[in-house]
Amino acid sequence: MSCVQLGADGRMKKVSELNWNADKFRMMAKRATSPEQKTMLSKMAEMWENLAKEREAESVVRQIGELEGSKAASPVVSPSDKTGS
C-alpha cells in the first residue's frame, strides 16, 4: 500500500495531497505497536505537514508576485497626471 500520492508528472502538486499524506502517517503512528515505529511515523507525518506549509507559503508568495506584476503592467494614473483637464 502506497501512502504517497503523486501527480501525473510524478511531482506533488497540491497542498491537500501533502496534508493527506500527513494524516495517513498520523493514523499509522496511532496504530503502531512499537515506540520506534510510532516515533518514526510521527516524524514522517510532521515532515509531510511541514512540506504542505512550505508549499502553501510558496503559493502565497507567487500570488503576491503575480499581483505586483499586474500592477506594474497597468500603472495607476492619478488625476493630476491627466492632460487636457
SEPA-530174 format. One record per atom (N, C-alpha, C): residue number from 1; atom name; x, y, z. Coordinates in Angstrom, 1 decimal, decimal comma, m for minus. Layout:
% residues N
NODE	seq	atom	X	Y	Z
NODE	NUM	CA	X	Y	Z;
...
% end
This chain:
% residues 85
NODE	seq	atom	X	Y	Z
NODE	1	N	0,8	m1,2	0,0;
NODE	1	CA	0,0	0,0	0,0;
NODE	1	C	0,9	1,2	0,0;
NODE	2	N	0,6	2,1	m0,9;
NODE	2	CA	1,4	3,4	m1,0;
NODE	2	C	0,7	4,5	m0,4;
NODE	3	N	1,4	5,3	0,5;
NODE	3	CA	0,7	6,4	1,1;
NODE	3	C	1,0	7,7	0,3;
NODE	4	N	2,0	7,7	m0,6;
NODE	4	CA	2,4	8,9	m1,3;
NODE	4	C	1,6	9,0	m2,6;
NODE	5	N	0,8	10,0	m2,7;
NODE	5	CA	0,1	10,3	m3,9;
NODE	5	C	0,8	11,3	m4,8;
NODE	6	N	1,2	10,9	m6,0;
NODE	6	CA	1,9	11,7	m6,9;
NODE	6	C	1,0	12,2	m8,1;
NODE	7	N	1,3	13,3	m8,6;
NODE	7	CA	0,6	13,8	m9,8;
NODE	7	C	1,0	13,1	m11,0;
NODE	8	N	0,4	13,4	m12,1;
NODE	8	CA	0,7	12,7	m13,4;
NODE	8	C	2,2	12,8	m13,8;
NODE	9	N	2,8	14,0	m13,4;
NODE	9	CA	4,2	14,2	m13,8;
NODE	9	C	5,1	13,7	m12,7;
NODE	10	N	4,6	13,0	m11,7;
NODE	10	CA	5,5	12,4	m10,7;
NODE	10	C	5,9	13,4	m9,6;
NODE	11	N	5,3	14,5	m9,6;
NODE	11	CA	5,6	15,5	m8,5;
NODE	11	C	4,3	15,8	m7,7;
NODE	12	N	4,6	16,2	m6,5;
NODE	12	CA	3,5	16,7	m5,6;
NODE	12	C	3,0	18,0	m6,1;
NODE	13	N	1,7	18,2	m6,2;
NODE	13	CA	1,3	19,5	m6,7;
NODE	13	C	0,4	20,2	m5,7;
NODE	14	N	m0,4	19,5	m4,9;
NODE	14	CA	m1,4	20,2	m4,1;
NODE	14	C	m1,1	20,1	m2,7;
NODE	15	N	m1,4	21,2	m2,0;
NODE	15	CA	m1,2	21,2	m0,5;
NODE	15	C	m2,1	20,1	0,1;
NODE	16	N	m3,3	19,9	m0,5;
NODE	16	CA	m4,2	18,9	0,1;
NODE	16	C	m3,7	17,5	0,0;
NODE	17	N	m2,9	17,2	m1,0;
NODE	17	CA	m2,3	15,9	m1,1;
NODE	17	C	m1,2	15,7	m0,1;
NODE	18	N	m0,5	16,8	0,2;
NODE	18	CA	0,6	16,7	1,2;
NODE	18	C	m0,1	16,5	2,6;
NODE	19	N	m1,1	17,3	2,8;
NODE	19	CA	m1,8	17,1	4,1;
NODE	19	C	m2,5	15,7	4,2;
NODE	20	N	m2,9	15,2	3,1;
NODE	20	CA	m3,5	13,8	3,1;
NODE	20	C	m2,4	12,8	3,6;
NODE	21	N	m1,2	13,0	3,0;
NODE	21	CA	m0,1	12,1	3,4;
NODE	21	C	0,2	12,3	4,9;
NODE	22	N	0,2	13,5	5,4;
NODE	22	CA	0,5	13,7	6,8;
NODE	22	C	m0,6	13,0	7,7;
NODE	23	N	m1,8	13,1	7,3;
NODE	23	CA	m2,9	12,4	8,0;
NODE	23	C	m2,7	10,9	8,0;
NODE	24	N	m2,4	10,4	6,9;
NODE	24	CA	m2,2	8,9	6,8;
NODE	24	C	m1,1	8,5	7,7;
NODE	25	N	0,0	9,2	7,8;
NODE	25	CA	1,1	8,8	8,7;
NODE	25	C	0,7	9,0	10,1;
NODE	26	N	m0,1	10,0	10,4;
NODE	26	CA	m0,6	10,1	11,8;
NODE	26	C	m1,4	8,9	12,2;
NODE	27	N	m2,3	8,5	11,3;
NODE	27	CA	m3,1	7,3	11,6;
NODE	27	C	m2,2	6,1	11,8;
NODE	28	N	m1,2	5,9	10,9;
NODE	28	CA	m0,3	4,8	11,1;
NODE	28	C	0,4	4,8	12,4;
NODE	29	N	0,8	6,0	12,8;
NODE	29	CA	1,5	6,2	14,1;
NODE	29	C	0,7	5,8	15,3;
NODE	30	N	m0,6	6,2	15,2;
NODE	30	CA	m1,5	5,8	16,3;
NODE	30	C	m1,7	4,3	16,4;
NODE	31	N	m1,6	3,6	15,3;
NODE	31	CA	m1,8	2,1	15,2;
NODE	31	C	m0,5	1,4	15,5;
NODE	32	N	0,7	2,1	15,5;
NODE	32	CA	2,0	1,4	15,6;
NODE	32	C	2,0	0,7	16,9;
NODE	33	N	2,7	m0,5	16,8;
NODE	33	CA	2,8	m1,3	18,0;
NODE	33	C	4,1	m1,0	18,8;
NODE	34	N	5,1	m0,5	18,2;
NODE	34	CA	6,4	m0,3	18,9;
NODE	34	C	6,6	1,2	19,0;
NODE	35	N	7,3	1,6	20,1;
NODE	35	CA	7,6	3,1	20,3;
NODE	35	C	8,4	3,6	19,1;
NODE	36	N	9,3	2,8	18,6;
NODE	36	CA	10,2	3,2	17,5;
NODE	36	C	9,4	3,5	16,2;
NODE	37	N	8,4	2,6	15,9;
NODE	37	CA	7,6	2,8	14,8;
NODE	37	C	6,7	4,1	15,0;
NODE	38	N	6,2	4,2	16,1;
NODE	38	CA	5,3	5,4	16,5;
NODE	38	C	6,1	6,7	16,3;
NODE	39	N	7,3	6,7	16,7;
NODE	39	CA	8,2	7,9	16,6;
NODE	39	C	8,5	8,2	15,2;
NODE	40	N	8,9	7,1	14,4;
NODE	40	CA	9,3	7,3	13,0;
NODE	40	C	8,1	7,8	12,2;
NODE	41	N	6,9	7,2	12,4;
NODE	41	CA	5,8	7,6	11,6;
NODE	41	C	5,3	8,9	12,0;
NODE	42	N	5,4	9,3	13,3;
NODE	42	CA	5,0	10,7	13,7;
NODE	42	C	5,9	11,7	13,1;
NODE	43	N	7,2	11,4	13,0;
NODE	43	CA	8,2	12,3	12,3;
NODE	43	C	7,9	12,4	10,9;
NODE	44	N	7,5	11,3	10,2;
NODE	44	CA	7,1	11,4	8,8;
NODE	44	C	5,9	12,3	8,6;
NODE	45	N	4,9	12,2	9,5;
NODE	45	CA	3,7	13,0	9,4;
NODE	45	C	4,1	14,5	9,6;
NODE	46	N	5,0	14,7	10,5;
NODE	46	CA	5,4	16,1	10,7;
NODE	46	C	6,1	16,7	9,5;
NODE	47	N	6,9	15,8	8,8;
NODE	47	CA	7,6	16,2	7,6;
NODE	47	C	6,6	16,6	6,5;
NODE	48	N	5,6	15,7	6,3;
NODE	48	CA	4,6	16,0	5,3;
NODE	48	C	3,9	17,3	5,6;
NODE	49	N	3,5	17,5	6,9;
NODE	49	CA	2,8	18,7	7,3;
NODE	49	C	3,7	20,0	7,0;
NODE	50	N	5,0	19,9	7,3;
NODE	50	CA	5,9	21,0	7,1;
NODE	50	C	6,0	21,3	5,6;
NODE	51	N	6,1	20,2	4,8;
NODE	51	CA	6,1	20,4	3,3;
NODE	51	C	4,9	21,1	2,8;
NODE	52	N	3,7	20,7	3,4;
NODE	52	CA	2,5	21,4	3,0;
NODE	52	C	2,5	22,8	3,3;
NODE	53	N	3,0	23,2	4,5;
NODE	53	CA	3,1	24,6	4,9;
NODE	53	C	4,0	25,3	4,0;
NODE	54	N	5,1	24,7	3,7;
NODE	54	CA	6,1	25,4	2,7;
NODE	54	C	5,5	25,6	1,4;
NODE	55	N	4,8	24,6	0,9;
NODE	55	CA	4,1	24,7	m0,4;
NODE	55	C	3,1	25,8	m0,4;
NODE	56	N	2,3	25,9	0,7;
NODE	56	CA	1,3	26,9	0,8;
NODE	56	C	1,9	28,3	0,8;
NODE	57	N	3,0	28,4	1,6;
NODE	57	CA	3,7	29,7	1,6;
NODE	57	C	4,2	30,1	0,2;
NODE	58	N	4,8	29,1	m0,5;
NODE	58	CA	5,3	29,4	m1,8;
NODE	58	C	4,1	29,9	m2,7;
NODE	59	N	3,0	29,3	m2,6;
NODE	59	CA	1,8	29,7	m3,4;
NODE	59	C	1,4	31,1	m3,1;
NODE	60	N	1,4	31,5	m1,8;
NODE	60	CA	1,1	32,9	m1,4;
NODE	60	C	2,1	33,9	m2,0;
NODE	61	N	3,4	33,5	m1,9;
NODE	61	CA	4,4	34,4	m2,4;
NODE	61	C	4,2	34,6	m3,9;
NODE	62	N	3,9	33,5	m4,6;
NODE	62	CA	3,7	33,5	m6,1;
NODE	62	C	2,5	34,4	m6,4;
NODE	63	N	1,4	34,3	m5,7;
NODE	63	CA	0,3	35,1	m5,9;
NODE	63	C	0,5	36,6	m5,7;
NODE	64	N	1,3	36,9	m4,6;
NODE	64	CA	1,7	38,3	m4,4;
NODE	64	C	2,5	38,8	m5,6;
NODE	65	N	3,4	38,0	m6,0;
NODE	65	CA	4,3	38,4	m7,2;
NODE	65	C	3,4	38,6	m8,4;
NODE	66	N	2,4	37,8	m8,6;
NODE	66	CA	1,6	38,0	m9,8;
NODE	66	C	0,7	39,2	m9,7;
NODE	67	N	0,3	39,5	m8,5;
NODE	67	CA	m0,5	40,8	m8,2;
NODE	67	C	0,4	42,0	m8,4;
NODE	68	N	1,6	41,9	m7,9;
NODE	68	CA	2,5	43,1	m8,1;
NODE	68	C	2,9	43,2	m9,6;
NODE	69	N	3,0	42,1	m10,3;
NODE	69	CA	3,3	42,2	m11,7;
NODE	69	C	2,2	42,8	m12,5;
NODE	70	N	1,0	42,5	m12,1;
NODE	70	CA	m0,2	43,1	m12,8;
NODE	70	C	m0,3	44,6	m12,6;
NODE	71	N	0,1	45,0	m11,4;
NODE	71	CA	0,1	46,4	m11,0;
NODE	71	C	1,1	47,2	m11,9;
NODE	72	N	2,3	46,5	m12,1;
NODE	72	CA	3,3	47,2	m12,9;
NODE	72	C	2,9	47,3	m14,3;
NODE	73	N	2,1	46,3	m14,8;
NODE	73	CA	1,7	46,3	m16,2;
NODE	73	C	0,7	47,3	m16,5;
NODE	74	N	m0,1	47,7	m15,5;
NODE	74	CA	m1,2	48,7	m15,7;
NODE	74	C	m1,0	49,8	m14,6;
NODE	75	N	m0,2	50,7	m14,8;
NODE	75	CA	0,1	51,7	m13,7;
NODE	75	C	m1,1	52,6	m13,5;
NODE	76	N	m1,3	53,0	m12,2;
NODE	76	CA	m2,4	53,8	m11,8;
NODE	76	C	m2,1	55,3	m12,2;
NODE	77	N	m3,0	55,9	m12,9;
NODE	77	CA	m2,9	57,3	m13,3;
NODE	77	C	m3,6	58,2	m12,3;
NODE	78	N	m2,9	59,1	m11,7;
NODE	78	CA	m3,6	60,0	m10,8;
NODE	78	C	m4,3	61,1	m11,6;
NODE	79	N	m5,3	61,7	m11,0;
NODE	79	CA	m6,0	62,8	m11,7;
NODE	79	C	m5,0	64,0	m12,1;
NODE	80	N	m4,0	64,2	m11,4;
NODE	80	CA	m3,1	65,3	m11,7;
NODE	80	C	m2,2	65,0	m12,9;
NODE	81	N	m2,1	63,6	m13,2;
NODE	81	CA	m1,3	63,2	m14,4;
NODE	81	C	m2,0	63,3	m15,7;
NODE	82	N	m3,3	63,5	m15,6;
NODE	82	CA	m4,1	63,5	m16,9;
NODE	82	C	m3,9	64,9	m17,6;
NODE	83	N	m3,8	64,8	m18,9;
NODE	83	CA	m3,7	66,1	m19,6;
NODE	83	C	m5,0	66,4	m20,2;
NODE	84	N	m5,2	67,7	m20,6;
NODE	84	CA	m6,4	68,1	m21,2;
NODE	84	C	m7,5	68,5	m20,2;
NODE	85	N	m7,1	68,6	m18,9;
NODE	85	CA	m8,2	69,0	m18,0;
NODE	85	C	m8,0	70,5	m17,6;
% end
